[in-house]
């Protein structure tokens, strides 16, 4: 592949854009496969098998969001290189090779050196990935037509989530199978998963190289400090940044404790916890296209004003699943919570991602999108750290209240409120989420309408449209190519005259 091929293009035709969006889809699938097989439960379990302490587990969780701070120099690198595809390819390729030494730790390292190698490699991987994210987001802002942003990313996310579910189940069965054979070191099972995940990641880098890049607008010549301050001079974008940071803090304060709450407070079997998680992810998958269509028809802010309240109501519902203890409605309530959280998570994730791309100025989006990643990562990293410090203290706290009725004929008392331990995180996250939605009011987006208009549109959908919420209809709609029916015919020009 010649360097000439990798140069940004002054003009992109409709065919080139369609081919590029296909490559973006395939890259998304490959990258999500990498993340699924090398992150989450599998990474934590691997670290524990290596002998990691709770402090190390916390450090591993903190590395990715803190590494996003490297988007600050990343902006300077991109502005100097003026070629986002090469920056993304190089950082992605080098970063993903660091999973090889991580996978080989059981073969090349002893008990004392395994954890330092794991932490060091994760730190380098996350640092390079942060620069890649900075470049990729700006690149996508200029490549994807604004009129299909919501629909495109809804399909991309839905397909990725579906693949993640399949890989998670397969990996889980694979690790369980290895546990029955005492002659095999269980760590080698994780090694195999990481190597397979790394192979998927390298395939994703290939599709990055196949994706065309529109030419960036002429550089402003501003120093990096001035460049990063530009988003804060944009009042509307600053309001969006405030909303996203507060929302990120609220969610990351509660989310780390969902699984712990189910296992320890409610004593739910691990298999059932996984089943509830899959139910939630399945609901997200089936609703991505639904939210994406509404976002393109109305606005991302309209979707956030619907999905956001639904999500924080679910946060407030968590304590009632175990209040005052396990009761007959505990499991049905958990099922409802996971269904609604899956649907609302799809809407919030999609709308918050695409509104950032939409409000960032086309051609000069790098510093704007980097500022969101930097500050959202800070709040996402600080919230669980704060929660980790408070969790043991709150285990000794309780807030309770009784509802009492007394009359000449009879009297009774019902325990109406009992908050303890993790319940406080859910309630506080709910309150912070309410304030975040208040801040959303100050964000202006073209095409936004009141949420009651969107609700009326949903209620007026005919049965054919509502089939998107059914399993068959939803999956069929997801699998349709996301740019089918794209109606513009003119070549897309991305240059200084497009402001």
C-alpha positions in Angstrom: 0.0 0.0 0.0 1.7 3.2 -1.2 1.9 6.4 0.8 0.0 8.1 -2.0 -3.0 5.9 -1.4 -3.0 6.9 2.3 -3.1 10.7 1.6 -6.3 12.5 2.5 -8.6 13.3 -0.4 -9.8 16.7 -1.5 -13.0 15.2 -2.8 -14.9 12.0 -2.0 -17.5 10.5 -4.3 -20.6 8.8 -3.1 -19.1 5.4 -4.0 -15.9 6.2 -2.1 -18.0 7.2 1.0 -20.1 4.0 0.8 -16.9 1.8 0.6 -15.4 3.7 3.5 -18.5 3.3 5.7 -18.4 -0.5 4.9 -14.8 -0.5 6.1 -15.8 1.4 9.3 -18.4 -1.3 10.0 -15.9 -4.1 9.7 -13.3 -2.2 11.8 -16.0 -1.7 14.5 -16.8 -5.4 14.6 -13.1 -6.4 14.7 -12.3 -3.9 17.4 -15.3 -4.9 19.5 -14.2 -8.5 19.3 -10.8 -7.4 20.6 -12.3 -5.5 23.5 -14.7 -8.3 24.3 -12.0 -11.0 24.5 -9.4 -8.9 26.3 -11.4 -6.8 28.6 -14.1 -6.8 31.3 -14.6 -10.0 33.2 -11.8 -11.9 31.3 -9.1 -9.4 32.1 -10.0 -9.1 35.8 -10.2 -12.9 36.1 -6.8 -13.2 34.4 -5.3 -10.7 36.8 -6.7 -12.5 39.8 -5.3 -15.8 38.5 -1.9 -14.1 38.3 -2.3 -13.1 42.0 -3.4 -9.4 41.6 -4.5 -7.6 44.8 -7.7 -5.4 45.0 -5.4 -2.4 44.6 -4.0 -3.8 41.4 -7.5 -4.5 40.1 -8.4 -0.9 40.9 -5.3 0.3 39.0 -6.2 -1.8 36.0 -9.7 -0.2 36.0 -8.2 3.3 36.2 -5.6 3.0 33.5 -7.9 3.3 30.4 -9.8 6.5 31.4 -6.6 8.1 32.8 -4.8 7.3 29.6 -7.3 9.3 27.6 -5.5 12.4 28.9 -2.9 11.7 26.3 -5.4 13.0 23.8 -4.0 16.4 24.7 -0.6 15.7 23.0 -2.6 13.6 20.5 -4.3 16.8 19.2 -0.9 18.3 18.5 0.3 15.2 16.8 -2.7 15.2 14.5 -2.5 18.9 13.7 1.2 18.5 12.8 0.8 15.3 10.8 -2.4 16.4 9.0 -3.1 12.7 8.2 -5.5 11.1 10.7 -5.6 7.7 8.9 -1.8 7.2 9.3 -1.9 8.4 12.9 -4.8 6.0 13.7 -3.2 3.1 11.8 0.2 3.4 13.4 -1.0 3.8 17.0 -3.6 1.1 16.6 -1.1 -1.4 15.1 1.6 -0.8 17.7 -0.9 -0.8 20.6 -2.5 -4.1 19.7 0.9 -5.9 19.6 1.2 -5.3 23.3 -1.5 -8.0 23.9 1.1 -10.6 22.8 3.4 -10.2 25.9 0.3 -10.0 28.1 -1.0 -13.3 26.7 2.5 -14.9 27.1 2.9 -14.0 30.8 2.2 -17.6 32.0 5.0 -18.8 29.7 7.7 -16.1 30.1 7.2 -14.6 33.6 7.2 -15.7 37.2 4.8 -14.9 40.0 6.6 -11.7 40.9 7.0 -10.3 37.4 3.7 -11.2 35.8 1.6 -8.4 37.4 4.2 -5.6 36.6 4.3 -6.8 32.9 0.5 -6.8 32.8 0.1 -3.3 34.2 3.0 -1.9 32.1 1.6 -3.4 28.8 -1.9 -2.2 29.6 -0.6 1.3 30.3 1.2 1.5 26.9 -1.7 -0.1 25.1 -4.2 2.4 26.6 -1.9 5.4 25.9 -1.5 4.6 22.2 -5.2 3.8 22.0 -6.1 7.2 23.4 -4.2 8.9 20.6 -5.9 6.6 18.1 -9.3 7.5 19.5 -8.5 11.2 19.1 -7.6 10.8 15.5 -10.5 8.4 14.6 -13.3 10.6 16.0 -12.2 13.6 14.1 -11.8 11.5 10.9 -15.3 10.0 11.3 -16.8 13.5 11.8 -15.6 14.5 8.4 -16.3 11.2 6.6 -19.9 10.3 7.7 -22.7 12.4 6.3 -24.5 14.3 9.0 -27.9 13.1 7.9 -27.2 9.4 8.6 -25.0 9.8 11.7 -27.6 8.3 14.1 -28.7 5.5 11.8 -25.1 4.5 10.9 -23.8 4.4 14.4 -26.9 2.6 15.7 -26.3 -0.2 13.2 -22.6 -0.3 13.9 -23.1 -0.5 17.7 -25.9 -3.1 17.4 -23.8 -5.4 15.2 -20.9 -5.0 17.6 -23.0 -5.7 20.7 -24.5 -8.8 19.0 -21.0 -10.1 18.2 -19.9 -9.3 21.7 -22.6 -11.5 23.2 -21.7 -14.5 21.0 -18.0 -14.1 21.8 -18.6 -13.7 25.5 -20.7 -16.9 25.7 -18.2 -18.8 23.6 -15.3 -17.7 25.7 -17.1 -18.5 28.9 -17.9 -22.0 27.8 -14.3 -22.4 26.6 -12.8 -21.4 30.0 -15.3 -23.6 31.9 -14.3 -26.5 29.7 -10.7 -26.0 30.5 -11.4 -26.0 34.2 -12.6 -29.6 34.1 -9.1 -30.7 32.8 -6.8 -30.4 35.8 -3.8 -31.0 33.6 -4.1 -27.7 31.8 -3.0 -24.4 33.3 -6.2 -22.3 33.4 -4.1 -19.2 32.6 -3.4 -20.7 29.2 -7.1 -20.4 28.4 -6.9 -16.6 28.9 -3.8 -16.5 26.9 -5.6 -18.1 24.0 -8.5 -15.6 24.3 -6.1 -12.6 24.3 -4.2 -13.9 21.2 -7.5 -14.5 19.3 -8.6 -11.0 20.4 -5.3 -9.5 19.2 -5.8 -11.2 15.8 -9.2 -9.6 15.5 -7.6 -6.2 16.4 -5.0 -6.5 13.7 -7.8 -7.3 11.2 -9.5 -4.1 12.3 -6.3 -2.1 11.6 -6.5 -3.5 8.0 -10.0 -2.0 7.6 -8.8 1.3 9.0 -6.3 1.4 6.1 -9.1 0.7 3.7 -11.1 3.7 4.9 -10.7 6.9 2.9 -10.0 10.2 4.7 -11.3 13.6 3.7 -8.7 16.3 3.8 -8.6 18.4 7.0 -9.3 22.1 6.7 -6.3 24.4 6.8 -4.6 24.6 10.1 -5.2 27.6 12.3 -1.6 27.9 13.2 -2.5 28.3 16.8 -0.3 26.7 19.5 -1.6 23.6 21.2 -2.8 25.4 24.3 -4.9 27.8 22.3 -6.2 25.0 20.1 -7.4 23.1 23.1 -9.1 26.2 24.5 -11.2 26.7 21.4 -14.0 24.3 22.5 -14.5 26.3 25.7 -15.0 29.5 23.8 -17.9 27.8 22.0 -20.8 28.3 24.6 -23.0 25.6 23.2 -20.2 23.0 23.0 -19.2 24.0 26.5 -22.7 23.2 27.8 -22.6 19.9 26.0 -19.2 19.1 27.7 -20.6 20.0 31.1 -23.6 17.7 30.6 -21.5 14.7 29.4 -19.0 15.1 32.3 -21.7 15.2 34.9 -23.6 12.3 33.3 -20.4 10.3 33.1 -19.7 10.8 36.8 -23.2 9.7 37.7 -23.1 6.5 35.7 -19.6 5.5 36.7 -20.4 6.0 40.4 -23.2 3.3 40.2 -22.3 1.0 37.4 -19.3 -0.8 39.0 -21.5 -2.0 41.8 -24.4 -3.5 39.8 -22.8 -7.0 39.7 -21.6 -6.8 43.3 -25.1 -5.8 44.4 -26.6 -8.8 42.7 -24.0 -11.3 44.0 -23.6 -10.1 47.5 -26.7 -8.1 48.5 -29.3 -10.3 46.7 -27.3 -13.5 46.6 -28.2 -14.1 42.9 -26.5 -17.0 41.3 -23.6 -16.0 38.9 -25.3 -17.8 36.0 -28.4 -15.7 36.5 -26.4 -12.5 36.7 -24.9 -13.4 33.3 -28.4 -14.1 31.9 -29.7 -10.7 33.1 -26.7 -9.1 31.5 -27.3 -10.8 28.2 -31.0 -9.8 28.4 -30.0 -6.2 28.8 -27.5 -6.3 25.9 -30.1 -8.0 23.7 -32.6 -5.2 24.4 -29.9 -2.7 23.5 -29.2 -4.4 20.2 -32.9 -4.5 19.2 -33.4 -0.8 20.1 -30.3 0.7 18.5 -32.0 1.1 15.1 -35.2 2.4 16.7 -33.2 5.2 18.5 -31.1 5.8 15.4 -34.1 6.5 13.2 -35.6 8.8 15.8 -32.3 10.7 16.2 -32.0 11.3 12.5 -35.7 12.3 12.2 -35.7 14.6 15.2 -32.4 15.2 17.1 -30.0 13.6 19.5 -31.0 15.9 22.3 -34.6 14.8 21.9 -33.5 11.2 22.3 -31.4 12.1 25.4 -34.4 13.8 27.0 -36.3 10.5 26.6 -33.7 7.8 27.2 -31.8 9.7 30.0 -34.8 9.9 32.4 -35.6 6.3 31.7 -32.1 5.3 32.6 -31.9 7.2 35.9 -35.3 5.9 36.9 -33.8 2.4 36.6 -31.0 3.5 39.0 -33.5 4.5 41.6 -35.3 1.2 41.1 -32.3 -0.9 42.1 -32.6 -0.5 45.9 -36.3 -1.6 45.7 -35.2 -5.0 44.4 -33.8 -5.7 47.8 -35.8 -3.5 50.1 -36.1 -4.5 52.9 -34.8 -7.9 51.8 -35.4 -10.4 49.0 -39.1 -10.6 48.3 -41.5 -12.1 45.7 -41.1 -9.2 43.3 -37.3 -9.1 43.5 -36.6 -11.2 40.3 -39.4 -9.7 38.2 -38.2 -6.2 39.2 -34.7 -7.1 38.2 -35.9 -8.4 34.8 -37.8 -5.1 34.2 -34.8 -3.0 35.3 -32.5 -4.8 32.9 -34.9 -4.6 30.0 -35.4 -0.8 30.5 -31.7 -0.2 31.2 -30.8 -2.0 27.9 -33.3 0.1 25.9 -32.3 3.3 27.5 -28.5 2.6 27.4 -28.8 2.2 23.6 -30.5 5.6 23.3 -28.1 7.4 25.6 -24.9 5.8 24.1 -26.0 6.5 20.6 -27.3 10.0 21.1 -24.4 11.2 23.3 -21.9 9.9 20.8 -23.5 11.4 17.7 -24.4 14.8 19.3 -20.7 15.2 20.0 -19.8 14.5 16.4 -22.7 16.7 15.2 -21.8 19.8 17.3 -18.1 19.7 16.6 -17.2 22.0 13.7 -16.6 19.9 10.5 -13.0 19.9 9.4 -11.6 21.2 12.8 -13.3 18.7 15.1 -10.1 17.2 16.6 -9.7 19.5 19.6 -13.5 19.6 20.3 -13.9 15.8 20.4 -10.6 15.4 22.3 -11.9 17.8 25.0 -14.9 15.6 25.6 -12.8 12.5 25.8 -10.4 14.1 28.2 -12.9 15.5 30.7 -15.3 12.5 30.4 -12.4 10.2 31.1 -11.4 12.2 34.2 -14.9 12.0 35.6 -15.2 8.3 34.6 -12.0 7.5 36.4 -12.6 9.6 39.5 -16.1 8.3 40.2 -15.3 4.7 40.8 -12.2 5.6 42.7 -14.3 7.8 45.0 -16.8 5.0 45.2 -14.1 2.5 46.2 -13.0 4.7 49.1 -16.6 5.1 50.3 -17.9 1.6 49.8 -16.5 0.2 53.1 -17.7 3.2 55.1 -21.2 3.0 53.7 -21.5 -0.7 54.6 -21.9 0.5 58.2 -24.6 3.1 57.3 -28.3 2.8 57.0 -31.2 5.2 56.4 -34.7 3.7 57.2 -38.2 4.9 57.8 -41.6 3.3 58.6 -45.0 4.1 57.3 -47.3 3.9 60.3 -51.1 4.0 60.5 -53.0 4.3 63.8 -56.7 4.4 64.3 -59.3 3.3 67.0 -60.0 0.2 65.0 -56.6 -1.0 63.8 -53.0 0.0 63.3 -50.1 -1.1 61.2 -46.5 -0.2 60.4 -44.7 -0.9 57.1 -41.0 -0.4 56.5 -41.2 2.0 53.6 -37.5 2.9 53.3 -34.3 1.1 54.0 -31.2 2.3 52.3 -27.9 0.6 53.0 -24.5 0.0 51.5 -24.7 0.1 47.7 -28.2 1.6 47.8 -26.6 5.0 48.6 -24.6 4.9 45.3 -27.7 4.3 43.3 -29.7 7.1 44.9 -26.8 9.6 44.7 -26.2 8.6 41.0 -29.9 9.2 40.4 -29.7 12.7 41.9 -26.6 13.6 39.9 -28.2 12.2 36.8 -31.1 14.5 37.3 -28.8 17.5 37.5 -27.1 16.3 34.3 -30.4 16.3 32.5 -31.0 19.8 33.8 -27.7 20.9 32.2 -28.9 19.3 28.9 -31.5 22.0 28.6 -28.7 24.6 27.8 -27.5 22.5 24.8 -28.8 23.7 21.5 -29.0 21.3 18.5 -30.5 21.9 15.1 -33.8 20.1 14.7 -34.5 19.5 18.4 -38.1 19.1 19.4 -39.9 18.6 22.7 -39.9 15.1 24.0 -43.7 14.9 24.0 -43.6 15.3 20.2 -41.2 12.3 20.0 -43.4 10.3 22.4 -46.5 11.1 20.2 -44.5 10.0 17.1 -43.6 6.7 18.9 -47.2 6.0 19.9 -48.5 6.8 16.4 -46.1 4.3 14.7 -47.8 1.6 12.7 -47.3 -2.1 13.3 -44.7 -2.3 10.5 -42.5 0.3 12.2 -43.0 -1.2 15.7 -41.7 -4.5 14.4 -38.2 -3.1 15.0 -38.7 -3.9 18.7 -39.5 -7.5 18.0 -36.7 -10.0 17.8 -37.1 -10.9 14.1 -37.9 -7.4 12.9 -35.2 -5.8 14.9 -32.5 -8.2 13.8 -33.6 -7.9 10.2 -33.4 -4.1 10.4 -30.0 -4.2 12.1 -28.5 -6.4 9.4 -29.6 -4.1 6.6 -26.5 -2.1 5.4 -26.6 1.2 7.3 -26.3 3.5 4.2 -28.9 1.8 2.1 -31.1 4.5 0.6 -28.6 7.3 1.0 -30.2 10.0 -1.1 -27.5 12.5 -1.9 -26.0 12.4 -5.4 -23.4 15.1 -5.3 -19.7 14.4 -4.4 -18.9 15.4 -0.9 -16.3 18.1 -0.7 -14.4 18.4 2.5 -12.2 21.5 2.5 -11.9 25.1 3.7 -15.0 26.2 1.7 -17.3 23.8 3.5 -17.7 25.8 6.6 
